[in-house]
């Protein structure tokens, strides 16, 4: 009987994996796609294939952005948007983490909390805005709460899943070492749930920006969304495109920071797997 030996080569260098196009991504692959899109946009605008009333040329957007920065309008609106997003993100992350710990570490907590949160998961935030306006008015409190509601669900779901997916061998080891409940939570539960929490944080960052776009166009008086809504009223396509670029840059930058945090925080996991 012939023994079957495992292929010692890394997964991304094995023939089957390479043939399927899997493995490690190309360096700067995401940036390359953006550059190609920008090149197509620029070529289409220069050749006159794209109507500027539909999609403003990129150089016009850059000029508009420079003008708004010079007169202080863009930094002011950006500061308001970042403050709203940060407050909603912090509030939502804290709420989602606390609820996930209660539900994940207690059967009673799980029975009481998981069902209502799953129901909330099925209700779009946009559907809750009329009710939130009745409860909190149309000021900043309503906007922050709406963003927090878009954040806490992914934090809860992924952290809760991380808590429930901890390897039973670690639990048995903790029992063998006679760890107290506090030591068990600190040394086993929280590190084991960290990958799930960080994955949820990536979704939460995106959720905070999606909610931000919505709330800033609901009777807002400042913010990137308000700037775009005002531009729509005056037919300023270049300002609307600029706002979309700013939202996209915020989302991409925030996601990159969370991915960097993942790589740094989960170094121990790669060491164990390697």
C-alpha positions in Angstrom: 0.0 0.0 0.0 1.5 3.3 -1.1 1.6 6.1 1.5 0.1 9.3 0.4 2.3 12.2 1.4 1.1 15.7 1.8 2.4 18.3 -0.7 5.1 20.2 1.3 4.7 23.3 -0.9 2.7 26.3 0.3 -0.9 26.2 -0.8 -0.6 29.1 -3.2 2.3 27.3 -5.1 0.5 24.0 -5.6 -0.5 23.3 -9.3 -4.2 22.9 -8.6 -4.4 26.1 -6.6 -2.5 28.1 -9.2 -4.6 26.7 -12.0 -7.8 27.9 -10.3 -6.3 31.4 -9.8 -6.3 31.0 -6.0 -3.6 31.8 -3.6 -2.0 35.0 -2.4 -3.4 38.2 -4.0 -1.2 40.3 -6.3 0.6 43.1 -4.6 -1.5 46.4 -4.7 -4.3 44.5 -6.5 -7.0 46.7 -5.0 -5.2 49.9 -6.0 -4.6 48.6 -9.5 -8.4 48.2 -10.0 -9.0 51.7 -8.9 -6.3 53.0 -11.2 -7.9 51.2 -14.2 -11.3 52.6 -13.3 -9.8 56.1 -13.1 -8.1 55.7 -16.4 -11.3 54.6 -18.1 -13.2 57.5 -16.5 -10.5 60.0 -17.6 -10.3 58.6 -21.2 -14.1 58.6 -21.6 -14.4 62.2 -20.3 -11.5 63.4 -22.5 -13.0 61.8 -25.6 -16.4 63.2 -24.9 -18.0 59.8 -24.5 -19.3 60.7 -21.0 -21.8 63.5 -20.7 -20.4 65.8 -17.9 -24.0 66.3 -16.7 -24.1 62.6 -16.0 -20.6 62.1 -14.7 -18.2 65.0 -14.2 -14.7 64.7 -15.5 -12.2 63.7 -12.8 -10.1 66.8 -13.2 -13.2 68.9 -12.6 -13.9 67.0 -9.4 -10.3 67.6 -8.3 -10.6 71.3 -9.0 -13.9 71.5 -7.2 -12.4 69.7 -4.2 -9.5 72.1 -4.1 -11.9 75.1 -4.2 -14.0 73.7 -1.3 -10.9 73.0 0.7 -9.6 76.5 0.1 -12.9 78.1 1.3 -13.1 75.8 4.3 -16.4 74.2 3.3 -15.1 70.7 2.7 -13.1 70.4 6.0 -16.0 71.7 8.0 -18.5 69.1 6.5 -15.9 66.4 6.7 -15.3 67.1 10.4 -19.0 66.9 11.2 -19.3 63.6 9.3 -16.3 62.0 11.0 -17.6 63.1 14.4 -21.0 61.5 13.8 -19.4 58.3 12.4 -17.0 58.0 15.3 -19.6 58.5 18.0 -22.0 56.0 16.3 -19.1 53.5 15.8 -17.9 53.6 19.4 -21.4 53.4 20.8 -22.4 50.5 18.5 -19.2 48.6 19.1 -19.5 48.9 22.9 -23.2 47.8 22.8 -22.5 44.9 20.5 -19.5 43.7 22.5 -21.3 43.8 25.8 -24.4 42.0 24.4 -22.3 39.4 22.7 -20.4 38.7 26.0 -23.6 38.4 28.0 -25.3 36.2 25.4 -22.1 34.1 24.6 -21.2 33.4 28.2 -24.6 32.8 29.7 -27.4 30.4 28.6 -30.0 32.7 30.1 -28.5 35.7 28.4 -28.5 33.8 25.1 -32.1 32.9 25.5 -33.1 36.5 26.3 -31.0 38.4 23.9 -30.2 36.4 20.7 -33.8 36.2 19.5 -34.6 40.0 19.6 -31.2 40.8 18.1 -31.9 38.4 15.2 -35.2 40.2 14.7 -33.4 43.5 14.6 -30.9 42.1 12.1 -33.9 41.5 9.7 -35.1 45.1 10.0 -33.3 47.6 7.8 -32.1 50.7 9.6 -33.9 52.8 7.0 -37.2 51.4 8.2 -36.4 52.5 11.7 -35.7 56.2 10.9 -39.4 57.4 11.2 -39.6 55.8 14.7 -36.2 57.2 15.7 -37.2 60.7 14.6 -40.3 60.4 16.8 -38.2 59.2 19.8 -35.1 61.5 19.4 -36.1 64.3 17.1 -34.1 65.2 14.0 -31.0 66.3 15.7 -27.6 64.7 16.3 -28.8 62.2 18.8 -31.0 60.5 16.2 -28.2 60.4 13.7 -25.7 58.9 16.2 -28.3 56.3 17.4 -29.0 55.3 13.7 -25.3 54.8 13.0 -24.9 52.8 16.3 -27.8 50.5 15.3 -26.0 49.8 12.0 -22.8 48.9 13.9 -23.8 46.8 16.8 -25.4 43.9 14.9 -22.3 42.8 13.0 -20.2 43.2 16.2 -22.7 41.1 18.1 -23.1 38.4 15.5 -19.4 37.8 14.8 -18.2 38.1 18.4 -21.0 35.8 19.6 -20.0 33.3 16.9 -16.4 33.6 18.0 -17.4 32.9 21.5 -19.4 29.8 20.5 -16.7 28.5 18.3 -13.9 28.3 20.8 -12.1 24.9 20.6 -13.3 22.6 23.3 -9.8 21.5 23.9 -9.0 24.9 25.4 -12.0 24.5 27.7 -10.7 21.1 28.8 -7.2 22.5 29.3 -8.6 25.4 31.4 -10.5 22.8 33.6 -7.3 20.8 34.0 -5.4 23.9 35.1 -8.2 24.7 37.5 -8.6 28.3 36.2 -11.1 30.5 37.9 -14.0 31.8 35.8 -12.3 35.2 35.6 -9.0 33.7 34.5 -10.9 31.4 32.0 -12.6 34.4 30.4 -9.4 36.5 30.3 -7.0 33.9 29.0 -9.3 31.6 26.9 -12.6 33.2 26.0 -11.5 36.7 25.0 -8.5 35.7 22.9 -10.6 33.0 21.3 -13.3 35.5 20.4 -10.9 38.2 19.1 -10.8 37.0 15.4 -14.6 37.1 15.3 -14.7 40.5 16.9 -12.2 41.9 14.4 -14.1 40.5 11.5 -17.3 42.1 12.9 -15.4 45.3 13.2 -14.7 45.4 9.5 -18.4 45.0 8.7 -19.2 47.5 11.5 -17.0 50.2 9.9 -18.8 49.7 6.6 -22.1 49.8 8.3 -21.3 53.1 10.1 -20.6 54.7 6.7 -23.7 53.3 5.1 -25.8 54.7 8.0 -24.0 58.0 7.9 -24.9 58.5 4.2 -28.6 58.0 5.1 -28.8 60.1 8.2 -26.9 63.1 6.7 -29.6 63.5 4.1 -32.4 63.6 6.7 -32.9 67.2 7.5 -29.2 67.7 8.0 -27.5 71.1 8.2 -23.9 69.9 7.9 -21.9 66.9 6.8 -20.8 65.4 3.5 -24.3 64.0 2.9 -25.8 67.4 3.4 -23.3 68.9 1.0 -24.3 66.4 -1.6 -28.0 67.0 -1.1 -27.5 70.7 -1.4 -25.5 70.1 -4.6 -28.4 68.0 -6.0 -30.8 70.9 -5.5 -28.5 73.2 -7.5 -27.5 70.6 -10.1 -23.8 70.5 -9.1 -22.8 67.0 -10.3 -19.2 67.6 -9.6 -19.9 68.2 -5.8 -22.0 65.0 -5.7 -19.2 63.0 -7.3 -16.7 64.6 -4.9 -18.9 63.5 -1.9 -19.0 60.0 -3.2 -15.2 60.0 -3.6 -14.8 61.2 0.0 -17.2 58.5 1.3 -15.2 55.9 -0.7 -11.9 57.1 0.6 -13.2 57.1 4.2 -14.5 53.5 3.8 -11.3 52.2 2.1 -9.1 53.9 4.7 -11.1 52.7 7.7 -11.1 49.1 6.3 -7.4 49.2 5.7 -6.8 50.3 9.4 -8.9 47.4 10.7 -7.1 44.9 8.4 -3.8 46.3 9.8 -5.1 45.8 13.3 -6.1 42.3 12.4 -2.6 41.4 11.2 -1.0 42.9 14.3 -3.5 41.5 16.9 -3.6 38.0 15.4 0.1 37.4 15.0 -0.1 34.7 17.7 -2.7 32.8 15.6 -0.5 32.7 12.5 2.4 31.5 14.6 0.3 28.6 15.9 -1.0 27.7 12.5 2.4 27.9 10.9 
